[in-house]
Amino acid sequence: MPDVLDRIDRRILQHLQEDGRISNAELADLVHVSAATCHRRTRRLFEEGYIRSVRAEIAADKVDRGTLVMVGVELDRSTPESFGAFELAIRQLPFVLDCHLVAGDFDFFLKIRVRDIADFNRLHGEQLIALPGVRQTRTFFVMKEVIDNARLDF
């Protein structure tokens, strides 16, 4: 971690990671600085890119997206152009939560939330396999989420 983060900055980040809705006054009390100092430091952490965003974590099952699917994608070519075309196209699919370029048996690994298996089957057949350069996919239906979106340990 860069030297520009001191103990107070780290504590601010840890508390915001735990509860992004905490008020500035509460956060200042927890990290033992004035509200003005806390606000200034938090703003700097946003400006310098340490904090990318603050958003609500939605219960997927409550909004009819209770089925979690991981998909390995293998492209037909391993070129910067084919990777770029795939990356541009995958950004247009709102059901894809995460897309990672990986080393190993696949080129990309996707995290997808859908209503159910039938919903995934439709999306897979109509959209995923039609993406540029896709040679094959391998699908893993998640049976149980043991750890999901854990907080960073720093």
Backbone as CSV, one residue per row, in Angstrom:
resi,resn,N_x,N_y,N_z,CA_x,CA_y,CA_z,C_x,C_y,C_z
1,MET,0.850,-1.182,0.000,0.000,0.000,0.000,0.893,1.241,0.000
2,PRO,0.576,2.217,-0.823,1.413,3.412,-0.893,1.542,4.095,0.463
3,ASP,2.662,4.792,0.638,2.941,5.476,1.902,2.012,6.651,2.161
4,VAL,1.275,7.115,1.145,0.411,8.277,1.338,-0.805,7.948,2.206
5,LEU,-1.082,6.663,2.413,-2.179,6.287,3.298,-1.638,6.082,4.705
6,ASP,-2.095,6.896,5.613,-1.694,6.695,7.001,-2.754,5.869,7.728
7,ARG,-2.561,5.709,9.007,-3.461,4.880,9.814,-4.902,5.398,9.772
8,ILE,-5.065,6.693,9.787,-6.414,7.278,9.768,-7.090,7.017,8.420
9,ASP,-6.353,7.214,7.320,-6.912,6.922,5.994,-7.363,5.465,5.906
10,ARG,-6.523,4.558,6.383,-6.877,3.130,6.326,-8.138,2.844,7.147
11,ARG,-8.231,3.482,8.305,-9.411,3.273,9.149,-10.660,3.838,8.481
12,ILE,-10.529,4.987,7.822,-11.664,5.548,7.078,-12.111,4.553,6.016
13,LEU,-11.159,4.027,5.240,-11.492,3.060,4.192,-12.151,1.808,4.773
14,GLN,-11.624,1.311,5.865,-12.187,0.100,6.476,-13.614,0.333,6.959
15,HIS,-13.857,1.466,7.587,-15.212,1.751,8.079,-16.185,1.977,6.924
16,LEU,-15.759,2.674,5.883,-16.638,2.877,4.729,-16.914,1.571,4.003
17,GLN,-15.942,0.682,3.995,-16.139,-0.631,3.385,-17.182,-1.430,4.166
18,GLU,-17.199,-1.246,5.450,-18.171,-1.922,6.313,-19.563,-1.319,6.166
19,ASP,-19.628,0.026,6.094,-20.919,0.717,6.011,-20.749,2.004,5.214
20,GLY,-21.067,1.955,3.947,-20.929,3.111,3.076,-21.911,4.222,3.367
21,ARG,-22.920,3.942,4.178,-23.926,4.957,4.510,-23.635,5.698,5.804
22,ILE,-22.527,5.371,6.433,-22.202,6.019,7.699,-22.072,7.526,7.477
23,SER,-22.549,8.305,8.433,-22.450,9.759,8.293,-21.004,10.191,8.527
24,ASN,-20.677,11.348,8.005,-19.331,11.884,8.201,-19.043,12.087,9.679
25,ALA,-20.035,12.549,10.437,-19.838,12.778,11.873,-19.538,11.471,12.600
26,GLU,-20.287,10.412,12.271,-20.031,9.106,12.897,-18.652,8.579,12.517
27,LEU,-18.314,8.727,11.248,-17.022,8.259,10.764,-15.890,9.018,11.458
28,ALA,-16.042,10.315,11.591,-15.031,11.129,12.267,-14.828,10.657,13.706
29,ASP,-15.933,10.367,14.404,-15.830,9.859,15.775,-15.078,8.535,15.820
30,LEU,-15.381,7.650,14.887,-14.747,6.331,14.881,-13.242,6.387,14.615
31,VAL,-12.820,7.350,13.803,-11.387,7.436,13.468,-10.672,8.524,14.274
32,HIS,-11.403,9.171,15.186,-10.843,10.136,16.134,-10.221,11.362,15.471
33,VAL,-10.993,11.953,14.539,-10.600,13.232,13.943,-11.831,14.122,13.902
34,SER,-11.633,15.390,13.590,-12.778,16.302,13.483,-13.585,15.957,12.239
35,ALA,-14.833,16.403,12.216,-15.689,16.154,11.050,-15.110,16.805,9.796
36,ALA,-14.547,17.997,9.923,-13.955,18.686,8.767,-12.756,17.909,8.219
37,THR,-11.906,17.424,9.121,-10.736,16.635,8.703,-11.183,15.342,8.042
38,CYS,-12.174,14.700,8.607,-12.681,13.445,8.046,-13.258,13.675,6.649
39,HIS,-14.024,14.724,6.501,-14.608,15.046,5.197,-13.517,15.308,4.162
40,ARG,-12.525,16.084,4.542,-11.418,16.418,3.638,-10.654,15.145,3.234
41,ARG,-10.383,14.288,4.192,-9.662,13.043,3.900,-10.505,12.112,3.015
42,THR,-11.778,11.997,3.317,-12.645,11.126,2.519,-12.749,11.638,1.089
43,ARG,-12.899,12.931,0.919,-12.938,13.522,-0.421,-11.639,13.219,-1.176
44,ARG,-10.496,13.357,-0.490,-9.210,13.058,-1.122,-9.121,11.586,-1.525
45,LEU,-9.635,10.696,-0.692,-9.613,9.260,-1.016,-10.448,8.969,-2.265
46,PHE,-11.553,9.675,-2.431,-12.344,9.564,-3.670,-11.552,10.122,-4.852
47,GLU,-11.032,11.327,-4.695,-10.326,11.996,-5.793,-9.111,11.211,-6.267
48,GLU,-8.410,10.561,-5.347,-7.208,9.803,-5.700,-7.518,8.374,-6.131
49,GLY,-8.807,8.005,-6.151,-9.199,6.706,-6.673,-9.149,5.551,-5.686
50,TYR,-8.911,5.818,-4.413,-8.932,4.744,-3.418,-10.351,4.220,-3.217
51,ILE,-11.319,5.122,-3.309,-12.729,4.747,-3.236,-13.302,4.970,-4.629
52,ARG,-13.759,3.887,-5.260,-14.296,4.013,-6.622,-15.752,4.419,-6.620
53,SER,-16.528,3.892,-5.666,-17.940,4.245,-5.594,-18.499,3.771,-4.265
54,VAL,-19.680,4.256,-3.968,-20.424,3.794,-2.799,-21.797,3.416,-3.315
55,ARG,-22.216,2.190,-3.044,-23.513,1.750,-3.542,-24.105,0.696,-2.625
56,ALA,-25.384,0.455,-2.805,-26.083,-0.523,-1.983,-25.823,-1.931,-2.502
57,GLU,-25.717,-2.868,-1.591,-25.606,-4.273,-1.956,-27.021,-4.862,-1.895
58,ILE,-27.562,-5.204,-3.041,-28.947,-5.652,-3.161,-29.034,-7.162,-2.949
59,ALA,-30.043,-7.602,-2.208,-30.292,-9.039,-2.023,-30.854,-9.586,-3.332
60,ALA,-30.031,-10.349,-4.051,-30.384,-10.814,-5.398,-31.696,-11.592,-5.424
61,ASP,-31.935,-12.408,-4.432,-33.164,-13.209,-4.424,-34.411,-12.339,-4.263
62,LYS,-34.272,-11.172,-3.630,-35.414,-10.273,-3.428,-35.824,-9.571,-4.721
63,VAL,-34.925,-9.521,-5.698,-35.232,-8.869,-6.974,-35.227,-9.885,-8.117
64,ASP,-35.518,-11.122,-7.774,-35.681,-12.200,-8.754,-34.427,-12.464,-9.584
65,ARG,-33.277,-12.437,-8.922,-32.005,-12.784,-9.570,-31.220,-13.718,-8.650
66,GLY,-31.903,-14.731,-8.142,-31.328,-15.620,-7.137,-30.399,-16.697,-7.664
67,THR,-30.314,-16.877,-8.980,-29.452,-17.913,-9.540,-28.133,-17.289,-9.979
68,LEU,-27.054,-17.768,-9.362,-25.718,-17.282,-9.673,-25.020,-18.288,-10.579
69,VAL,-24.453,-17.785,-11.662,-23.808,-18.638,-12.655,-22.416,-18.088,-12.953
70,MET,-21.438,-18.966,-12.968,-20.087,-18.614,-13.389,-19.869,-19.262,-14.751
71,VAL,-19.315,-18.507,-15.687,-19.135,-19.013,-17.042,-17.692,-18.784,-17.483
72,GLY,-17.030,-19.871,-17.868,-15.712,-19.761,-18.480,-15.894,-19.609,-19.977
73,VAL,-15.184,-18.669,-20.573,-15.306,-18.397,-22.008,-13.944,-18.604,-22.659
74,GLU,-13.949,-19.381,-23.728,-12.750,-19.569,-24.532,-12.988,-18.930,-25.893
75,LEU,-12.077,-18.053,-26.297,-12.191,-17.405,-27.595,-11.498,-18.238,-28.668
76,ASP,-11.875,-18.001,-29.910,-11.279,-18.773,-31.004,-9.867,-18.312,-31.345
77,ARG,-9.511,-17.082,-30.962,-8.168,-16.569,-31.195,-7.694,-15.812,-29.960
78,SER,-6.401,-15.854,-29.692,-5.817,-15.111,-28.574,-5.026,-13.928,-29.115
79,THR,-5.756,-12.948,-29.603,-5.122,-11.749,-30.135,-5.695,-10.526,-29.425
80,PRO,-4.941,-9.456,-29.398,-5.472,-8.227,-28.784,-6.786,-7.786,-29.425
81,GLU,-6.913,-7.978,-30.728,-8.137,-7.577,-31.429,-9.332,-8.413,-30.981
82,SER,-9.154,-9.736,-30.871,-10.279,-10.585,-30.457,-10.648,-10.326,-29.006
83,PHE,-9.638,-10.114,-28.153,-9.933,-9.778,-26.756,-10.682,-8.448,-26.688
84,GLY,-10.228,-7.463,-27.446,-10.867,-6.152,-27.440,-12.304,-6.194,-27.915
85,ALA,-12.554,-6.962,-28.993,-13.931,-7.072,-29.508,-14.834,-7.734,-28.480
86,PHE,-14.334,-8.781,-27.828,-15.126,-9.468,-26.812,-15.402,-8.521,-25.638
87,GLU,-14.375,-7.837,-25.167,-14.528,-6.937,-24.017,-15.517,-5.812,-24.311
88,LEU,-15.472,-5.281,-25.502,-16.419,-4.231,-25.887,-17.850,-4.763,-25.891
89,ALA,-18.046,-5.960,-26.421,-19.391,-6.545,-26.515,-19.929,-6.973,-25.158
90,ILE,-19.088,-7.533,-24.304,-19.565,-8.058,-23.013,-20.046,-6.921,-22.114
91,ARG,-19.484,-5.732,-22.291,-19.911,-4.569,-21.493,-21.356,-4.170,-21.784
92,GLN,-21.900,-4.635,-22.896,-23.266,-4.277,-23.281,-24.318,-5.206,-22.679
93,LEU,-23.883,-6.278,-22.003,-24.836,-7.246,-21.453,-25.085,-6.948,-19.977
94,PRO,-26.253,-6.436,-19.636,-26.509,-6.000,-18.259,-26.580,-7.125,-17.234
95,PHE,-26.756,-8.361,-17.683,-26.834,-9.468,-16.723,-25.457,-9.955,-16.289
96,VAL,-24.385,-9.478,-16.924,-23.020,-9.858,-16.551,-22.550,-8.923,-15.442
97,LEU,-22.326,-9.486,-14.254,-21.880,-8.684,-13.116,-20.383,-8.436,-13.141
98,ASP,-19.615,-9.460,-13.490,-18.158,-9.369,-13.525,-17.648,-10.078,-14.763
99,CYS,-16.567,-9.563,-15.321,-15.884,-10.202,-16.441,-14.397,-10.028,-16.204
100,HIS,-13.673,-11.138,-16.150,-12.237,-11.099,-15.869,-11.460,-11.846,-16.937
101,LEU,-10.417,-11.231,-17.447,-9.462,-11.910,-18.306,-8.611,-12.782,-17.391
102,VAL,-8.512,-14.062,-17.698,-7.819,-14.998,-16.814,-6.783,-15.812,-17.587
103,ALA,-5.862,-16.390,-16.850,-4.902,-17.332,-17.417,-5.410,-18.736,-17.112
104,GLY,-5.100,-19.674,-17.973,-5.512,-21.050,-17.727,-6.372,-21.581,-18.854
105,ASP,-7.335,-22.412,-18.507,-8.164,-23.083,-19.508,-9.114,-22.143,-20.247
106,PHE,-9.448,-21.006,-19.659,-10.376,-20.061,-20.264,-9.666,-18.751,-20.541
107,ASP,-10.266,-17.947,-21.397,-9.766,-16.598,-21.631,-10.431,-15.602,-20.684
108,PHE,-11.733,-15.798,-20.448,-12.489,-14.912,-19.573,-13.334,-15.748,-18.623
109,PHE,-13.595,-15.172,-17.465,-14.505,-15.797,-16.517,-15.564,-14.757,-16.177
110,LEU,-16.830,-15.163,-16.300,-17.959,-14.265,-16.082,-18.735,-14.659,-14.833
111,LYS,-19.261,-13.655,-14.166,-20.192,-13.864,-13.045,-21.517,-13.272,-13.496
112,ILE,-22.562,-14.100,-13.475,-23.859,-13.720,-14.022,-24.953,-14.047,-13.014
113,ARG,-25.924,-13.152,-12.874,-27.100,-13.420,-12.036,-28.325,-13.417,-12.924
114,VAL,-29.153,-14.461,-12.767,-30.370,-14.612,-13.559,-31.505,-15.074,-12.655
115,ARG,-32.719,-15.137,-13.238,-33.885,-15.610,-12.476,-33.763,-17.097,-12.142
116,ASP,-33.449,-17.896,-13.159,-33.423,-19.346,-12.983,-32.643,-19.976,-14.140
117,ILE,-32.575,-21.292,-14.167,-31.818,-21.993,-15.203,-32.400,-21.714,-16.589
118,ALA,-33.710,-21.672,-16.707,-34.332,-21.396,-18.007,-33.943,-20.008,-18.509
119,ASP,-33.909,-19.045,-17.614,-33.502,-17.688,-17.973,-32.059,-17.695,-18.473
120,PHE,-31.175,-18.388,-17.755,-29.785,-18.478,-18.214,-29.696,-19.178,-19.566
121,ASN,-30.429,-20.256,-19.734,-30.396,-21.007,-20.989,-30.754,-20.093,-22.175
122,ARG,-31.767,-19.269,-21.985,-32.172,-18.339,-23.032,-31.069,-17.319,-23.313
123,LEU,-30.524,-16.702,-22.263,-29.471,-15.703,-22.433,-28.215,-16.315,-23.060
124,HIS,-27.895,-17.521,-22.650,-26.729,-18.211,-23.195,-26.901,-18.448,-24.688
125,GLY,-28.046,-18.982,-25.063,-28.291,-19.310,-26.455,-28.450,-18.103,-27.360
126,GLU,-29.022,-17.034,-26.821,-29.286,-15.854,-27.651,-28.157,-14.823,-27.630
127,GLN,-27.433,-14.734,-26.525,-26.477,-13.634,-26.407,-25.037,-14.057,-26.121
128,LEU,-24.818,-14.941,-25.169,-23.443,-15.262,-24.798,-22.660,-15.926,-25.923
129,ILE,-23.224,-16.972,-26.513,-22.463,-17.679,-27.544,-22.393,-16.893,-28.851
130,ALA,-23.165,-15.814,-28.940,-23.124,-14.965,-30.130,-22.102,-13.837,-30.004
131,LEU,-21.446,-13.731,-28.855,-20.445,-12.689,-28.673,-19.267,-12.909,-29.619
132,PRO,-18.596,-11.844,-30.026,-17.496,-11.969,-30.978,-16.384,-12.902,-30.482
133,GLY,-16.022,-13.851,-31.335,-14.877,-14.707,-31.069,-15.101,-15.870,-30.125
134,VAL,-16.307,-16.062,-29.620,-16.534,-17.137,-28.647,-16.456,-18.486,-29.346
135,ARG,-15.530,-19.318,-28.891,-15.408,-20.678,-29.402,-16.271,-21.617,-28.569
136,GLN,-16.132,-21.493,-27.241,-16.953,-22.334,-26.375,-17.075,-21.707,-24.995
137,THR,-18.090,-22.165,-24.270,-18.281,-21.725,-22.892,-18.434,-22.958,-22.016
138,ARG,-18.160,-22.753,-20.757,-18.385,-23.814,-19.773,-19.080,-23.163,-18.591
139,THR,-20.211,-23.725,-18.222,-21.093,-23.109,-17.237,-21.026,-23.836,-15.905
140,PHE,-20.997,-23.042,-14.829,-20.985,-23.569,-13.463,-22.114,-22.892,-12.704
141,PHE,-23.132,-23.661,-12.313,-24.213,-23.117,-11.498,-23.790,-23.179,-10.038
142,VAL,-23.860,-22.050,-9.354,-23.430,-21.971,-7.965,-24.500,-22.594,-7.078
143,MET,-24.092,-23.561,-6.295,-25.011,-24.251,-5.395,-25.175,-23.500,-4.068
144,LYS,-24.089,-22.869,-3.610,-24.121,-22.151,-2.338,-23.057,-21.062,-2.375
145,GLU,-23.430,-19.872,-1.980,-22.480,-18.766,-1.905,-21.880,-18.750,-0.504
146,VAL,-20.655,-19.185,-0.417,-19.983,-19.255,0.882,-19.406,-17.890,1.242
147,ILE,-18.709,-17.272,0.324,-18.187,-15.913,0.485,-18.479,-15.177,-0.813
148,ASP,-19.112,-14.021,-0.715,-19.389,-13.226,-1.901,-19.127,-11.766,-1.580
149,ASN,-18.304,-11.124,-2.383,-18.027,-9.711,-2.234,-17.485,-9.370,-0.844
150,ALA,-16.521,-10.155,-0.381,-15.913,-9.934,0.930,-15.170,-8.596,0.955
151,ARG,-14.999,-8.069,2.118,-14.267,-6.823,2.272,-12.766,-7.077,2.072
152,LEU,-12.076,-6.090,1.532,-10.633,-6.199,1.364,-9.948,-6.181,2.712
153,ASP,-8.953,-7.017,2.877,-8.173,-7.081,4.106,-6.880,-6.306,3.887
154,PHE,-6.773,-5.141,4.501,-5.559,-4.334,4.365,-5.261,-3.622,5.662
